[in-house]
């Protein structure tokens, strides 16, 4: 599909949302390739992140930063 660069979220802006640790790489069957908004590391491959109905925060295993889907994605 496409490439999405996530937006960095400061820890004080998580606001009780669930934090998902993507591990080495989260794999899907069809979707987008998703990269960390801080270090650029690929966090998810072929994951349909745009159609997910939950507002999650994703932890990068490379730099330990928190990220969210940007509103314009």
VMD Tcl script that builds the backbone (N, CA, C; Angstrom):
set m [mol new atoms 219]
animate dup $m
set s [atomselect $m all]
$s set {name element resname resid chain x y z} {
  {N N UNK 1 A 0.829 -1.185 0.000}
  {CA C UNK 1 A 0.000 0.000 0.000}
  {C C UNK 1 A 0.871 1.245 0.000}
  {N N UNK 2 A 1.278 1.701 1.216}
  {CA C UNK 2 A 2.060 2.919 1.288}
  {C C UNK 2 A 2.978 2.918 2.490}
  {N N UNK 3 A 3.650 4.038 2.668}
  {CA C UNK 3 A 4.537 4.215 3.810}
  {C C UNK 3 A 3.986 5.321 4.687}
  {N N UNK 4 A 3.931 5.068 5.983}
  {CA C UNK 4 A 3.448 6.058 6.950}
  {C C UNK 4 A 4.541 6.280 7.985}
  {N N UNK 5 A 4.840 7.547 8.256}
  {CA C UNK 5 A 5.755 7.895 9.336}
  {C C UNK 5 A 4.887 8.368 10.495}
  {N N UNK 6 A 5.003 7.689 11.630}
  {CA C UNK 6 A 4.213 8.024 12.802}
  {C C UNK 6 A 4.664 9.343 13.412}
  {N N UNK 7 A 3.817 9.883 14.283}
  {CA C UNK 7 A 4.099 11.141 14.969}
  {C C UNK 7 A 4.535 10.821 16.398}
  {N N UNK 8 A 5.635 11.440 16.828}
  {CA C UNK 8 A 6.140 11.244 18.196}
  {C C UNK 8 A 5.125 11.771 19.209}
  {N N UNK 9 A 4.954 11.025 20.313}
  {CA C UNK 9 A 4.047 11.418 21.400}
  {C C UNK 9 A 4.859 11.530 22.683}
  {N N UNK 10 A 4.920 12.720 23.301}
  {CA C UNK 10 A 5.575 12.820 24.603}
  {C C UNK 10 A 4.802 11.972 25.622}
  {N N UNK 11 A 5.509 11.426 26.577}
  {CA C UNK 11 A 4.890 10.521 27.544}
  {C C UNK 11 A 3.726 11.166 28.306}
  {N N UNK 12 A 3.794 12.456 28.535}
  {CA C UNK 12 A 2.707 13.124 29.258}
  {C C UNK 12 A 1.459 13.343 28.408}
  {N N UNK 13 A 1.502 12.948 27.130}
  {CA C UNK 13 A 0.355 13.090 26.226}
  {C C UNK 13 A -0.287 11.750 25.862}
  {N N UNK 14 A 0.124 10.677 26.529}
  {CA C UNK 14 A -0.456 9.355 26.264}
  {C C UNK 14 A -1.921 9.329 26.709}
  {N N UNK 15 A -2.231 10.018 27.790}
  {CA C UNK 15 A -3.602 10.174 28.289}
  {C C UNK 15 A -4.345 8.859 28.483}
  {N N UNK 16 A -3.684 7.876 29.076}
  {CA C UNK 16 A -4.342 6.619 29.397}
  {C C UNK 16 A -4.530 5.658 28.238}
  {N N UNK 17 A -4.058 6.007 27.046}
  {CA C UNK 17 A -4.190 5.096 25.904}
  {C C UNK 17 A -3.278 3.893 26.077}
  {N N UNK 18 A -3.672 2.781 25.493}
  {CA C UNK 18 A -2.859 1.568 25.557}
  {C C UNK 18 A -1.599 1.742 24.720}
  {N N UNK 19 A -0.460 1.305 25.274}
  {CA C UNK 19 A 0.819 1.366 24.565}
  {C C UNK 19 A 1.138 -0.029 24.047}
  {N N UNK 20 A 1.352 -0.125 22.733}
  {CA C UNK 20 A 1.671 -1.395 22.095}
  {C C UNK 20 A 3.153 -1.412 21.761}
  {N N UNK 21 A 3.848 -2.427 22.254}
  {CA C UNK 21 A 5.258 -2.610 21.909}
  {C C UNK 21 A 5.290 -3.425 20.626}
  {N N UNK 22 A 5.802 -2.848 19.548}
  {CA C UNK 22 A 5.786 -3.531 18.252}
  {C C UNK 22 A 6.886 -4.583 18.133}
  {N N UNK 23 A 7.770 -4.660 19.114}
  {CA C UNK 23 A 8.832 -5.665 19.073}
  {C C UNK 23 A 9.791 -5.402 17.929}
  {N N UNK 24 A 10.433 -6.456 17.471}
  {CA C UNK 24 A 11.393 -6.319 16.376}
  {C C UNK 24 A 10.688 -5.782 15.135}
  {N N UNK 25 A 9.536 -6.349 14.795}
  {CA C UNK 25 A 8.741 -5.890 13.654}
  {C C UNK 25 A 7.376 -6.546 13.733}
  {N N UNK 26 A 6.329 -5.743 13.622}
  {CA C UNK 26 A 4.973 -6.266 13.605}
  {C C UNK 26 A 4.604 -6.528 12.144}
  {N N UNK 27 A 4.188 -7.754 11.834}
  {CA C UNK 27 A 3.869 -8.137 10.449}
  {C C UNK 27 A 2.368 -8.296 10.276}
  {N N UNK 28 A 1.866 -7.840 9.145}
  {CA C UNK 28 A 0.470 -8.015 8.786}
  {C C UNK 28 A 0.364 -8.742 7.469}
  {N N UNK 29 A -0.843 -8.807 6.956}
  {CA C UNK 29 A -1.069 -9.501 5.683}
  {C C UNK 29 A -1.274 -8.539 4.525}
  {N N UNK 30 A -1.777 -7.353 4.816}
  {CA C UNK 30 A -1.985 -6.372 3.763}
  {C C UNK 30 A -2.202 -5.015 4.411}
  {N N UNK 31 A -1.449 -4.044 4.004}
  {CA C UNK 31 A -1.599 -2.709 4.574}
  {C C UNK 31 A -0.396 -1.847 4.286}
  {N N UNK 32 A -0.052 -1.026 5.252}
  {CA C UNK 32 A 1.018 -0.043 5.083}
  {C C UNK 32 A 2.285 -0.452 5.819}
  {N N UNK 33 A 3.395 0.125 5.406}
  {CA C UNK 33 A 4.654 -0.005 6.116}
  {C C UNK 33 A 4.769 1.235 7.003}
  {N N UNK 34 A 4.946 1.029 8.310}
  {CA C UNK 34 A 4.863 2.101 9.290}
  {C C UNK 34 A 6.228 2.299 9.945}
  {N N UNK 35 A 6.681 3.563 9.996}
  {CA C UNK 35 A 8.002 3.897 10.513}
  {C C UNK 35 A 7.911 4.807 11.732}
  {N N UNK 36 A 8.891 4.692 12.610}
  {CA C UNK 36 A 8.989 5.515 13.814}
  {C C UNK 36 A 9.193 6.979 13.418}
  {N N UNK 37 A 8.496 7.872 14.116}
  {CA C UNK 37 A 8.614 9.301 13.853}
  {C C UNK 37 A 9.863 9.922 14.431}
  {N N UNK 38 A 10.644 9.157 15.197}
  {CA C UNK 38 A 11.875 9.683 15.791}
  {C C UNK 38 A 13.102 9.139 15.065}
  {N N UNK 39 A 13.256 7.817 15.029}
  {CA C UNK 39 A 14.474 7.227 14.450}
  {C C UNK 39 A 14.291 6.701 13.022}
  {N N UNK 40 A 13.052 6.613 12.544}
  {CA C UNK 40 A 12.801 6.172 11.175}
  {C C UNK 40 A 12.761 4.668 10.978}
  {N N UNK 41 A 12.945 3.908 12.033}
  {CA C UNK 41 A 12.943 2.439 11.952}
  {C C UNK 41 A 11.577 1.924 11.523}
  {N N UNK 42 A 11.549 0.897 10.664}
  {CA C UNK 42 A 10.279 0.281 10.281}
  {C C UNK 42 A 9.755 -0.515 11.471}
  {N N UNK 43 A 8.577 -0.142 11.944}
  {CA C UNK 43 A 7.969 -0.778 13.109}
  {C C UNK 43 A 6.921 -1.818 12.706}
  {N N UNK 44 A 6.249 -1.577 11.583}
  {CA C UNK 44 A 5.190 -2.481 11.114}
  {C C UNK 44 A 5.303 -2.636 9.608}
  {N N UNK 45 A 5.039 -3.843 9.127}
  {CA C UNK 45 A 5.125 -4.142 7.704}
  {C C UNK 45 A 3.809 -4.763 7.250}
  {N N UNK 46 A 3.200 -4.164 6.243}
  {CA C UNK 46 A 1.915 -4.642 5.701}
  {C C UNK 46 A 0.817 -4.719 6.760}
  {N N UNK 47 A 0.707 -3.680 7.591}
  {CA C UNK 47 A -0.310 -3.621 8.648}
  {C C UNK 47 A -1.359 -2.570 8.252}
  {N N UNK 48 A -2.644 -2.910 8.320}
  {CA C UNK 48 A -3.708 -1.966 7.940}
  {C C UNK 48 A -3.991 -0.940 9.053}
  {N N UNK 49 A -3.012 -0.149 9.400}
  {CA C UNK 49 A -3.105 0.765 10.544}
  {C C UNK 49 A -4.161 1.851 10.343}
  {N N UNK 50 A -4.410 2.255 9.100}
  {CA C UNK 50 A -5.390 3.326 8.841}
  {C C UNK 50 A -6.822 2.900 9.150}
  {N N UNK 51 A -7.090 1.606 9.118}
  {CA C UNK 51 A -8.456 1.133 9.350}
  {C C UNK 51 A -8.677 0.634 10.774}
  {N N UNK 52 A -7.665 0.695 11.611}
  {CA C UNK 52 A -7.823 0.276 13.005}
  {C C UNK 52 A -8.720 1.272 13.725}
  {N N UNK 53 A -9.665 0.773 14.487}
  {CA C UNK 53 A -10.670 1.622 15.131}
  {C C UNK 53 A -10.244 2.136 16.506}
  {N N UNK 54 A -9.092 1.707 16.997}
  {CA C UNK 54 A -8.642 2.125 18.320}
  {C C UNK 54 A -7.527 3.160 18.190}
  {N N UNK 55 A -7.415 4.009 19.187}
  {CA C UNK 55 A -6.407 5.069 19.203}
  {C C UNK 55 A -5.242 4.621 20.073}
  {N N UNK 56 A -4.350 3.825 19.513}
  {CA C UNK 56 A -3.240 3.247 20.261}
  {C C UNK 56 A -1.985 4.116 20.165}
  {N N UNK 57 A -1.071 3.877 21.087}
  {CA C UNK 57 A 0.266 4.471 21.056}
  {C C UNK 57 A 1.227 3.311 20.843}
  {N N UNK 58 A 2.203 3.483 19.965}
  {CA C UNK 58 A 3.134 2.414 19.603}
  {C C UNK 58 A 4.529 2.743 20.097}
  {N N UNK 59 A 5.163 1.781 20.791}
  {CA C UNK 59 A 6.530 1.960 21.301}
  {C C UNK 59 A 7.517 1.376 20.298}
  {N N UNK 60 A 8.494 2.190 19.892}
  {CA C UNK 60 A 9.533 1.741 18.970}
  {C C UNK 60 A 10.571 0.924 19.736}
  {N N UNK 61 A 10.860 -0.265 19.246}
  {CA C UNK 61 A 11.869 -1.112 19.882}
  {C C UNK 61 A 13.286 -0.606 19.613}
  {N N UNK 62 A 13.449 0.235 18.606}
  {CA C UNK 62 A 14.771 0.751 18.278}
  {C C UNK 62 A 15.225 1.879 19.189}
  {N N UNK 63 A 14.339 2.878 19.401}
  {CA C UNK 63 A 14.740 4.044 20.196}
  {C C UNK 63 A 13.867 4.243 21.435}
  {N N UNK 64 A 12.891 3.376 21.648}
  {CA C UNK 64 A 12.017 3.386 22.827}
  {C C UNK 64 A 11.072 4.590 22.872}
  {N N UNK 65 A 10.904 5.282 21.750}
  {CA C UNK 65 A 9.998 6.436 21.728}
  {C C UNK 65 A 8.553 5.971 21.534}
  {N N UNK 66 A 7.624 6.842 21.904}
  {CA C UNK 66 A 6.207 6.576 21.725}
  {C C UNK 66 A 5.718 7.315 20.486}
  {N N UNK 67 A 4.844 6.647 19.728}
  {CA C UNK 67 A 4.363 7.197 18.461}
  {C C UNK 67 A 2.873 6.962 18.323}
  {N N UNK 68 A 2.223 7.814 17.500}
  {CA C UNK 68 A 0.821 7.635 17.178}
  {C C UNK 68 A 0.613 7.899 15.691}
  {N N UNK 69 A -0.502 7.445 15.189}
  {CA C UNK 69 A -0.851 7.691 13.797}
  {C C UNK 69 A -1.161 9.174 13.625}
  {N N UNK 70 A -0.513 9.857 12.683}
  {CA C UNK 70 A -0.799 11.268 12.507}
  {C C UNK 70 A -2.213 11.453 11.939}
  {N N UNK 71 A -2.880 12.560 12.259}
  {CA C UNK 71 A -4.257 12.766 11.819}
  {C C UNK 71 A -4.425 12.786 10.305}
  {N N UNK 72 A -3.398 13.151 9.572}
  {CA C UNK 72 A -3.510 13.261 8.112}
  {C C UNK 72 A -3.129 11.962 7.373}
  {N N UNK 73 A -2.925 10.879 8.101}
  {CA C UNK 73 A -2.506 9.612 7.466}
  {C C UNK 73 A -3.675 8.892 6.822}
}
mol reanalyze $m
mol bondsrecalc $m
mol representation Tube
mol addrep $m
